[in-house]
Amino acid sequence: MSFFGKIKSAVRGNPVLREYEVGKHVASAGPGLMWKIFAAVKKNTGKPASVFMFNKQSPEFEKLPKKTREVIIEMLKKGPAQLVKLRHPRLLTVDHPIEESNDCLAFAAEPLFASLANLLGHYDNLPSPLPLVIKEHELYPIELQYGLLQVASALDFLHRDVKLMHGNLTPENVVVTRQGDWKLMGFNFCCFSHYQTDAQTTFQFREWNTKSPLHTNPALDYLAPEYVLSKSCSEHSDVYSFCMLTYAVYNQGKPLYESNNNVLSFKQNVEQVSRVTEAVLGRVPAEFKALVREGLSMEPSVRP
């Protein structure tokens, strides 16, 4: 940002907050649930919206080394910056692109109820006391099936029409509207295709970096094995993540195995995933179990 830009930002604050009347804090979303989501109204139209905010001046963030803060900020900016270029009914609709000021990052989107992670019991960065509408919300089987179908529709659009791999499909990156629709967001680690034949699409690859700050890599618990083991990825990698997401939504929001951001644990867990039986898949509906098991295959080409 230029010197003039910094002065203008300091004087006027974040442009998103000038255009939207921000109400109560309702949810959290994105990598590490770092985005706080607020109910909002656009001032000049009265149209309901949601405002995503990340506070750059929080004590927890300010105590981090400068380089770490810079990496986190750039990662957070990439997701909504990419999302604003995409239009599909199953993707989060951005009403105002991301803006940065001295104190925060912010962007505006369609009205939201919560992230899927919040509804599955992950409450990081939520207000205290916890809103009862989230704490007591129950996801019914038909809602889960329809929601997963909506996410699958979003992936189909990305893979077929945009030639884009999402790269970090987790409950934190699925948001739920006030009408109950599931929308995909969180394009912080997306990969575009750079080579394509009739038989295969090859995607750009960003290596999982063990030295990067927490949440500035794709979430290992949902990541396809080839991303780490062979340093490659494809649309089949998203299929693996979708199947892990499917397992999680039917099993109290927990992935099949937890790697705790540790690559060694991830490699050990991947070996166990390759031997998963339908019996291990817990509450996943019987009609989905064979599909999920196939989608969790070590070999990408075998996945649906």
N, C-alpha and C positions, 0 to 999 in steps of 0.2 A: 504494500500500500504506500502511495506517495505521502510526502510530508503534509501536503494540503489535505489529502484524504484522511489522514490521522487526526488533524486538527478539526476537520468537519465532523468526524465521527465522535470526537470527544465533546464537542459543543452540542451536537444534536442527539446523541445517543443512537441506538440501533433503529434503522428505518422501519423495520417490521413493527416495532413497538410504537412507532408514531402512527402507523396506519391501522393498527388493531387495538381494540379495547380488550385487555387481557384480564380474564377472570380467574377462577380457582384452579389450582393444580389438581389434575384428574388422573394422570397416568405417567408411565415412563416407557421408553422404547429404545431400540437401536443397540449397537454393540455395548455390552456391559450395562444396558439400560441407562446409558449416560444422558440421553435426552429426557428432560422433563416436558410433559405435555400439559398445556393449559387450555381450558375452554376460552374461546375468544369470539369477538364480533368485529367485522370490518366496519370501521367508523363511517365511511362515506356511503355504505349501502345497507348496513344493518344485517348483513349476511352472516350466519353462524360459521365459525371456523375453529381450527385448533392451531395453537402456536407451540412450536417446538423450541425449547431454549436450553442452552448449555452455559452455565455460569463460569466464566474464566477467572472470576475473583473469589471463588470459594476457597476456604482455607486448605482443603484437601488438595485442590488443584495447584494453588500457588506455591505449596511447599515442594512440589516436584521440580527436578532440574529443568532448566530452560529448554534444553534439547528435547526432553521427554514431552514437555508441554507443546512444543511445536509439532512434534510427530502426531500427537493426539488431535490437535486442532486440524491439521491437514487431513487426517483420516476422517474426522467427523464432517468436514466440508465436502468431501468427495461424494458421499452418499446422496444427499439432497441435490447436489449439483448435477449428478447423473440422472436422478429421478425426474428432474424438471424437463429433461429432453425426451421422456418417454410418455406415451399416452395409451392407456388400456384400462378397461373397467375394473380389472383385478390388481391394478397398481395404485398405490397411494397417489391421490391428486394433489399436487403442490399449487397453492394459490399465490404465493409470493416466494421468490427464490431466496436462498440462504444469504444472510447479511452478517457481516462481522463488525463489531464495535469494540471499544476498549474493554467493556465489561462482559460481553456475551456473544455467542452465536445464536441466530434465530432464523426460523423460516415458518411460513404459514401453510396449512393444508386444510383439507376437508374436515368437518367435525368428526371427532373420534370418541369412542367409549374407553378403550384401553388397548394395551398390547396383548397379544396372545400369552406372552410370558406372565404378565400380571394376572391373567385369569387362570393360569396354571399354578399360581402360588409363588411367583417370583416377585418380591415386593421392593427390590432395591430402588431407591430414588423416588419413592412414593411419599405422599404427605403423611404426617403423623398427627392424630390417629389415622389408621388405615381406613379409607372410605368403605362403608359397609356394602355399597353397590358392587365393589370389586371383591371384597372378602367373602360375601355371601353368594356371589354369582355362580351358577351351576351351568356347565356346558353339557347340553343334552346330546345323546348319540346322533340325532339327525343334524344337529348344529355342527358337530365335529365332521360328519361325512360331507356335508355341504361346504363347510369351510375348507377342508382339504381339497375338494374338487375345485374350488376357486383358486387356491394356491397353484394347483396343477395347471389350471388354465393360464395363469400368469407365466409359469415356466414354459409352457408350450409356445406362447407368444414370443417370449425372449429367445428361445432356441430356434424357432422356425423363421420368425420374421425379422428379428433384430440381430440374430447370430451373436447373442450375448449370454455368457454364463453368469449367474448371480453370484455364486462363490461363497455365500455365508448364510445359508437358509437355516434359520433358527427361530424359536418362538419369539425372541426379542425383535426380530425383523418382520414379524407379521402383526399387523394392527387390525383392530375390529372397530367398525363404524357404529354409530348409534343405531343403525338399522340391522346390525348383526352381520354385515358383510366382512369377509376377511380380505385384507389388502396387503400386498407385498411392498416392502421398503428395504432400506439398508443395503444400498448398492456400493458400500465402501470398498469392497474387494472384488467387484465385478471384473470379468475378463472378456474382451472382444476377440472374435475370431480374426486370425491374420492369414490363414491359408485354408482353402476349401476345394475339395474335389467332389465328384458325385458320391463317393463312398464315405468320405471323412471330412470333418471340420476340425481344424487345429486352432487352439486358443492361446492367446498370450498368457504367460504364466508369471505370477509373482510368488517367489519362494517364501515359505513359512520361515520367519526369522526368529530364532530362539533368543536373540538379544533385544527384540523389540519390546516396548512397554506393553503391559497387560491391555488386552482388548484391541490392539492395533494389528493383530493377525486374525484370520478367520477362526471361529470357535472349533477347537479340536474335537469336541464331543459330537459334532454333527458333520465333520469333514470327511470326505472320501479318502480312502487309504492312499491312492496314487498321488494325491497332492503332496504328501510327505515322503512316501516310499520311493517313487520314481520321478518326482518333481514334474508332474504333468497333470493336466486337467482337461475335461471336456464336458459336454452337456450331460454325459452319463454321471459325472461327479455330482451335479445337482440332483439327479435321480436318487443317488445314494443318500444325500442329505434330506431329501423329501421323505424317504422311507424311514430314516432315523427320526425325523419330525413326527411322522405318523405314529411311530412307536411311543414317542414322548407324550403326545396329546392323549393317548389312551392309558398312560401309566403315570398319572399324577405329575406330568411335566418333567419327568426325568428321562434322559437319554439311556440307551441300552447299557452303556458303560461311561464312566466319568474319568477323564484323563487329567483333570486339574491343571490344565495348561502345560502339561509335561509331555514332551515328544516321546520319551522312552515309555511312559505309561500308555501313550497313544498306540505305539507299535505293538505293545503287548495286548492291548484291548482289541486291536484289529484282527489279530490271530484268533481271538475268541469269537468275534463277530462272524468270521468266515465259517465257524462251526455251529452257528445258531440253528436251532430246530424251531419248528412252529410252536412247540410247547413252551419255549423260552419267551415267546413274544407276548406273554401275559394277556392283557385285556384287549389286544388288537382283535377286531371282529374276525370271525372265521373266514369270511369271504375276502378279507384283505391279507391274511397271513402268508399265503403262498406268494403273493405279489411283493410284499415287504421283504420276505426272505430272499427272493430273487433279486430285489433291488439293492440288498446289502451284500451282494457278491463281491469278492475281491477283484474279479475280472470285469472291467467296465463294459465290455462288449456284450456280456451276458445279461446285464440289467435291462429292464423293460424299456 
